[in-house]
Amino acid sequence: MAIQCPYCQHGMNLKDARPGRYQPTCRKCQRKFLLQIPAAADDPPVVRRLPESAGQNTVRPQPDETLPPDPAAAPDPAAANATRPAPT
C-alpha cells in the first residue's frame, strides 16, 4: 500500500498495514503525520497533517532568562576564600 507524506509528498510503502490510527514520522522531512488505516480492506488509507496544537510543527519556546539564578548552582563563597595547602 503506497502513501505520501502530507508535508513533503515523499512516497512510502506500507507493509502489513493493520487497521488503526498511527503517527508515523516521514524519513525525508522528519515530521509526524496522521495515518488512518480503515478496517475495510477496500477503503484507502487516510493521510493528514497533524494539527498545529499538537506541538508538532511549532518552535519550542526558549527558556525564560529572567528567572533568578539557582542558589544551589552558585559557588560557596567560604570555599572560594579557603586557603589551599602549599605544594610539597
BALOBA-1460 file (C-alpha; in Angstrom, 3 decimals):
// residues 88
<rec num="1" residu="m" x="0.000" y="0.000" z="0.000"/>
<rec num="2" residu="a" x="1.538" y="3.331" z="-1.060"/>
<rec num="3" residu="i" x="1.105" y="6.636" z="0.794"/>
<rec num="4" residu="q" x="2.695" y="10.089" z="0.614"/>
<rec num="5" residu="c" x="3.871" y="12.394" z="3.374"/>
<rec num="6" residu="p" x="1.364" y="15.267" z="3.612"/>
<rec num="7" residu="y" x="4.213" y="17.758" z="4.144"/>
<rec num="8" residu="c" x="6.879" y="16.888" z="1.558"/>
<rec num="9" residu="q" x="4.990" y="14.346" z="-0.625"/>
<rec num="10" residu="h" x="7.713" y="11.729" z="-0.082"/>
<rec num="11" residu="g" x="6.375" y="8.349" z="-1.210"/>
<rec num="12" residu="m" x="6.309" y="5.433" z="1.220"/>
<rec num="13" residu="n" x="5.140" y="1.836" z="1.014"/>
<rec num="14" residu="l" x="3.265" y="0.256" z="3.914"/>
<rec num="15" residu="k" x="3.890" y="-3.398" z="4.592"/>
<rec num="16" residu="d" x="1.395" y="-5.440" z="6.594"/>
<rec num="17" residu="a" x="-0.767" y="-2.379" z="7.362"/>
<rec num="18" residu="r" x="-3.237" y="-3.133" z="10.135"/>
<rec num="19" residu="p" x="-6.389" y="-1.097" z="10.802"/>
<rec num="20" residu="g" x="-5.948" y="1.741" z="13.271"/>
<rec num="21" residu="r" x="-4.642" y="5.268" z="13.818"/>
<rec num="22" residu="y" x="-0.914" y="5.893" z="13.676"/>
<rec num="23" residu="q" x="1.514" y="8.837" z="13.812"/>
<rec num="24" residu="p" x="4.481" y="7.766" z="11.684"/>
<rec num="25" residu="t" x="7.485" y="10.012" z="11.006"/>
<rec num="26" residu="c" x="8.491" y="10.794" z="7.435"/>
<rec num="27" residu="r" x="12.046" y="9.647" z="6.774"/>
<rec num="28" residu="k" x="12.679" y="12.561" z="4.426"/>
<rec num="29" residu="c" x="11.377" y="15.624" z="6.317"/>
<rec num="30" residu="q" x="11.274" y="14.080" z="9.850"/>
<rec num="31" residu="r" x="7.729" y="15.335" z="10.534"/>
<rec num="32" residu="k" x="4.998" y="13.259" z="12.131"/>
<rec num="33" residu="f" x="1.632" y="12.927" z="10.425"/>
<rec num="34" residu="l" x="-1.683" y="11.168" z="10.970"/>
<rec num="35" residu="l" x="-2.270" y="7.843" z="9.220"/>
<rec num="36" residu="q" x="-5.583" y="6.005" z="9.491"/>
<rec num="37" residu="i" x="-5.879" y="2.512" z="8.093"/>
<rec num="38" residu="p" x="-9.581" y="1.606" z="7.752"/>
<rec num="39" residu="a" x="-10.915" y="-1.788" z="8.806"/>
<rec num="40" residu="a" x="-12.350" y="-2.378" z="5.327"/>
<rec num="41" residu="a" x="-9.546" y="-3.545" z="3.038"/>
<rec num="42" residu="d" x="-11.210" y="-1.830" z="0.052"/>
<rec num="43" residu="d" x="-11.034" y="1.650" z="1.648"/>
<rec num="44" residu="p" x="-7.886" y="3.690" z="1.032"/>
<rec num="45" residu="p" x="-5.755" y="4.920" z="3.946"/>
<rec num="46" residu="v" x="-6.286" y="8.467" z="5.211"/>
<rec num="47" residu="v" x="-3.144" y="10.604" z="5.465"/>
<rec num="48" residu="r" x="-3.328" y="14.064" z="7.076"/>
<rec num="49" residu="r" x="-1.140" y="16.669" z="8.678"/>
<rec num="50" residu="l" x="-1.254" y="16.809" z="12.453"/>
<rec num="51" residu="p" x="-2.974" y="19.872" z="13.921"/>
<rec num="52" residu="e" x="-0.672" y="22.724" z="14.930"/>
<rec num="53" residu="s" x="-1.962" y="22.458" z="18.503"/>
<rec num="54" residu="a" x="-0.245" y="19.078" z="18.823"/>
<rec num="55" residu="g" x="3.061" y="20.937" z="19.218"/>
<rec num="56" residu="q" x="4.387" y="19.086" z="16.207"/>
<rec num="57" residu="n" x="5.189" y="21.989" z="13.917"/>
<rec num="58" residu="t" x="5.802" y="24.787" z="16.357"/>
<rec num="59" residu="v" x="9.083" y="26.199" z="17.554"/>
<rec num="60" residu="r" x="9.932" y="25.312" z="21.115"/>
<rec num="61" residu="p" x="9.787" y="28.265" z="23.470"/>
<rec num="62" residu="q" x="13.138" y="29.472" z="24.718"/>
<rec num="63" residu="p" x="13.828" y="29.204" z="28.455"/>
<rec num="64" residu="d" x="12.893" y="32.281" z="30.434"/>
<rec num="65" residu="e" x="16.158" y="34.085" z="31.046"/>
<rec num="66" residu="t" x="14.584" y="36.421" z="33.620"/>
<rec num="67" residu="l" x="14.494" y="33.728" z="36.299"/>
<rec num="68" residu="p" x="16.880" y="34.270" z="39.207"/>
<rec num="69" residu="p" x="19.935" y="32.004" z="39.280"/>
<rec num="70" residu="d" x="19.651" y="28.730" z="41.151"/>
<rec num="71" residu="p" x="21.273" y="29.227" z="44.593"/>
<rec num="72" residu="a" x="22.364" y="25.576" z="44.631"/>
<rec num="73" residu="a" x="24.373" y="26.180" z="41.453"/>
<rec num="74" residu="a" x="26.232" y="29.202" z="42.904"/>
<rec num="75" residu="p" x="29.715" y="28.517" z="44.276"/>
<rec num="76" residu="d" x="30.160" y="28.573" z="48.042"/>
<rec num="77" residu="p" x="31.876" y="31.888" z="48.961"/>
<rec num="78" residu="a" x="33.544" y="30.274" z="52.001"/>
<rec num="79" residu="a" x="35.127" y="27.657" z="49.754"/>
<rec num="80" residu="a" x="36.438" y="30.358" z="47.424"/>
<rec num="81" residu="n" x="38.270" y="32.069" z="50.328"/>
<rec num="82" residu="a" x="39.730" y="28.895" z="51.771"/>
<rec num="83" residu="t" x="43.495" y="28.630" z="51.542"/>
<rec num="84" residu="r" x="44.984" y="25.826" z="49.597"/>
<rec num="85" residu="p" x="47.721" y="23.724" z="51.166"/>
<rec num="86" residu="a" x="51.210" y="24.543" z="49.961"/>
<rec num="87" residu="p" x="52.590" y="22.147" z="47.360"/>
<rec num="88" residu="t" x="55.187" y="19.724" z="48.742"/>
